[in-house]
Amino acid sequence: MLTNQFDPQNPVATTHNILGSLQSTLQSTWQTVRGMQAFIQLLFDESGSLEPVWALSQSLVDSPAFQMAATKMKITPAVAAIMAERYQAPPHNLQDLLKYPQNSLGYIYAQHMQQWGFQPLEPVMPIDTETRYVEYRWQQTHDIWHVITGFDISEMGEIGLQAFYLAQFQLPLSSLLIANALISTTLLQPESLALLLNVIAQGYQMGKVAQPLIAQKWELAWEKPVNQWRAELHVLPITH
């Protein structure tokens, strides 16, 4: 309780500590409320907007679940190393990547990005904690993971990739997006439930078998063939 923090010998410091505790509690509560609002909005939103996804993701960055996931990630030496380094890739230009061989990661990634109408994502956030670095890095490389795993950008493909994430490092956003998809499909599209469950199972199993994708510095080897990346990382891609 806050009253237990009072020290009559040092009332100024006590007041400062109490105010800090209140601020932290209010901030945490506000983030939780925002996350709940985003989760509910996603259940019924048919616009395809990513705003509630980003709001939900932001609400989880400093959560205990994410902190626990980051701690577990460091058990794997390669992941621990990139987290300690906090590697940040230099910006890349899609037109430049199209100059690589047609079987290379750079070329195929750039081709997909142009086909999807996307531009490279460069997250804007402070990278001052382990969880925020992981958040930054998965967002920055998300579309590369689509290429490597073979999951497309349809709703089903995205949930399959989220299951892959969940198997790889228990990303809290992934578990909530999967839960959201299960609720939404059960209530609004029950005829698609079996397909959704199959996609989740496939993605999760792929993620359990694969080497940690979060540990890869893709941008330092754009020229490497996609099939070589997959073989080295033990990824058997989804085929459509």
LINURDA-V302727 format. One record per residue. N is the residue number from 1. RES is the residue in three letters. PSI is psi in whole degrees, 0 to 359 (* if undefined). Layout:
BEGIN
n->N res->RES psi->PSI
n->N res->RES psi->PSI
END
This chain:
BEGIN
n->1 res->MET psi->153
n->2 res->LEU psi->327
n->3 res->THR psi->334
n->4 res->ASN psi->346
n->5 res->GLN psi->354
n->6 res->PHE psi->130
n->7 res->ASP psi->106
n->8 res->PRO psi->341
n->9 res->GLN psi->340
n->10 res->ASN psi->71
n->11 res->PRO psi->328
n->12 res->VAL psi->312
n->13 res->ALA psi->323
n->14 res->THR psi->315
n->15 res->THR psi->318
n->16 res->HIS psi->317
n->17 res->ASN psi->320
n->18 res->ILE psi->316
n->19 res->LEU psi->321
n->20 res->GLY psi->319
n->21 res->SER psi->318
n->22 res->LEU psi->316
n->23 res->GLN psi->316
n->24 res->SER psi->318
n->25 res->THR psi->315
n->26 res->LEU psi->319
n->27 res->GLN psi->316
n->28 res->SER psi->318
n->29 res->THR psi->318
n->30 res->TRP psi->319
n->31 res->GLN psi->320
n->32 res->THR psi->317
n->33 res->VAL psi->315
n->34 res->ARG psi->320
n->35 res->GLY psi->318
n->36 res->MET psi->319
n->37 res->GLN psi->316
n->38 res->ALA psi->319
n->39 res->PHE psi->314
n->40 res->ILE psi->319
n->41 res->GLN psi->320
n->42 res->LEU psi->328
n->43 res->LEU psi->324
n->44 res->PHE psi->3
n->45 res->ASP psi->121
n->46 res->GLU psi->10
n->47 res->SER psi->340
n->48 res->GLY psi->7
n->49 res->SER psi->140
n->50 res->LEU psi->357
n->51 res->GLU psi->313
n->52 res->PRO psi->332
n->53 res->VAL psi->313
n->54 res->TRP psi->324
n->55 res->ALA psi->317
n->56 res->LEU psi->316
n->57 res->SER psi->315
n->58 res->GLN psi->325
n->59 res->SER psi->344
n->60 res->LEU psi->350
n->61 res->VAL psi->320
n->62 res->ASP psi->17
n->63 res->SER psi->155
n->64 res->PRO psi->325
n->65 res->ALA psi->319
n->66 res->PHE psi->321
n->67 res->GLN psi->322
n->68 res->MET psi->319
n->69 res->ALA psi->317
n->70 res->ALA psi->321
n->71 res->THR psi->316
n->72 res->LYS psi->327
n->73 res->MET psi->326
n->74 res->LYS psi->355
n->75 res->ILE psi->328
n->76 res->THR psi->118
n->77 res->PRO psi->317
n->78 res->ALA psi->324
n->79 res->VAL psi->317
n->80 res->ALA psi->322
n->81 res->ALA psi->314
n->82 res->ILE psi->330
n->83 res->MET psi->321
n->84 res->ALA psi->321
n->85 res->GLU psi->329
n->86 res->ARG psi->52
n->87 res->TYR psi->132
n->88 res->GLN psi->123
n->89 res->ALA psi->148
n->90 res->PRO psi->156
n->91 res->PRO psi->150
n->92 res->HIS psi->150
n->93 res->ASN psi->129
n->94 res->LEU psi->323
n->95 res->GLN psi->322
n->96 res->ASP psi->321
n->97 res->LEU psi->333
n->98 res->LEU psi->352
n->99 res->LYS psi->349
n->100 res->TYR psi->164
n->101 res->PRO psi->150
n->102 res->GLN psi->344
n->103 res->ASN psi->3
n->104 res->SER psi->161
n->105 res->LEU psi->317
n->106 res->GLY psi->312
n->107 res->TYR psi->311
n->108 res->ILE psi->320
n->109 res->TYR psi->311
n->110 res->ALA psi->320
n->111 res->GLN psi->315
n->112 res->HIS psi->317
n->113 res->MET psi->318
n->114 res->GLN psi->321
n->115 res->GLN psi->321
n->116 res->TRP psi->347
n->117 res->GLY psi->29
n->118 res->PHE psi->159
n->119 res->GLN psi->152
n->120 res->PRO psi->137
n->121 res->LEU psi->127
n->122 res->GLU psi->94
n->123 res->PRO psi->140
n->124 res->VAL psi->103
n->125 res->MET psi->152
n->126 res->PRO psi->134
n->127 res->ILE psi->69
n->128 res->ASP psi->4
n->129 res->THR psi->166
n->130 res->GLU psi->318
n->131 res->THR psi->324
n->132 res->ARG psi->328
n->133 res->TYR psi->315
n->134 res->VAL psi->317
n->135 res->GLU psi->314
n->136 res->TYR psi->313
n->137 res->ARG psi->321
n->138 res->TRP psi->324
n->139 res->GLN psi->317
n->140 res->GLN psi->326
n->141 res->THR psi->7
n->142 res->HIS psi->315
n->143 res->ASP psi->334
n->144 res->ILE psi->320
n->145 res->TRP psi->323
n->146 res->HIS psi->315
n->147 res->VAL psi->314
n->148 res->ILE psi->318
n->149 res->THR psi->337
n->150 res->GLY psi->357
n->151 res->PHE psi->130
n->152 res->ASP psi->187
n->153 res->ILE psi->16
n->154 res->SER psi->171
n->155 res->GLU psi->318
n->156 res->MET psi->317
n->157 res->GLY psi->320
n->158 res->GLU psi->319
n->159 res->ILE psi->325
n->160 res->GLY psi->318
n->161 res->LEU psi->325
n->162 res->GLN psi->324
n->163 res->ALA psi->324
n->164 res->PHE psi->313
n->165 res->TYR psi->312
n->166 res->LEU psi->321
n->167 res->ALA psi->328
n->168 res->GLN psi->314
n->169 res->PHE psi->27
n->170 res->GLN psi->47
n->171 res->LEU psi->119
n->172 res->PRO psi->322
n->173 res->LEU psi->320
n->174 res->SER psi->316
n->175 res->SER psi->323
n->176 res->LEU psi->325
n->177 res->LEU psi->322
n->178 res->ILE psi->315
n->179 res->ALA psi->318
n->180 res->ASN psi->316
n->181 res->ALA psi->321
n->182 res->LEU psi->316
n->183 res->ILE psi->310
n->184 res->SER psi->315
n->185 res->THR psi->319
n->186 res->THR psi->319
n->187 res->LEU psi->323
n->188 res->LEU psi->334
n->189 res->GLN psi->61
n->190 res->PRO psi->337
n->191 res->GLU psi->343
n->192 res->SER psi->3
n->193 res->LEU psi->318
n->194 res->ALA psi->318
n->195 res->LEU psi->317
n->196 res->LEU psi->315
n->197 res->LEU psi->321
n->198 res->ASN psi->318
n->199 res->VAL psi->318
n->200 res->ILE psi->316
n->201 res->ALA psi->318
n->202 res->GLN psi->312
n->203 res->GLY psi->318
n->204 res->TYR psi->316
n->205 res->GLN psi->319
n->206 res->MET psi->317
n->207 res->GLY psi->327
n->208 res->LYS psi->326
n->209 res->VAL psi->325
n->210 res->ALA psi->153
n->211 res->GLN psi->159
n->212 res->PRO psi->114
n->213 res->LEU psi->333
n->214 res->ILE psi->340
n->215 res->ALA psi->356
n->216 res->GLN psi->140
n->217 res->LYS psi->73
n->218 res->TRP psi->320
n->219 res->GLU psi->348
n->220 res->LEU psi->359
n->221 res->ALA psi->51
n->222 res->TRP psi->332
n->223 res->GLU psi->345
n->224 res->LYS psi->133
n->225 res->PRO psi->143
n->226 res->VAL psi->318
n->227 res->ASN psi->327
n->228 res->GLN psi->317
n->229 res->TRP psi->311
n->230 res->ARG psi->318
n->231 res->ALA psi->316
n->232 res->GLU psi->329
n->233 res->LEU psi->2
n->234 res->HIS psi->43
n->235 res->VAL psi->119
n->236 res->LEU psi->104
n->237 res->PRO psi->155
n->238 res->ILE psi->138
n->239 res->THR psi->143
n->240 res->HIS psi->*
END
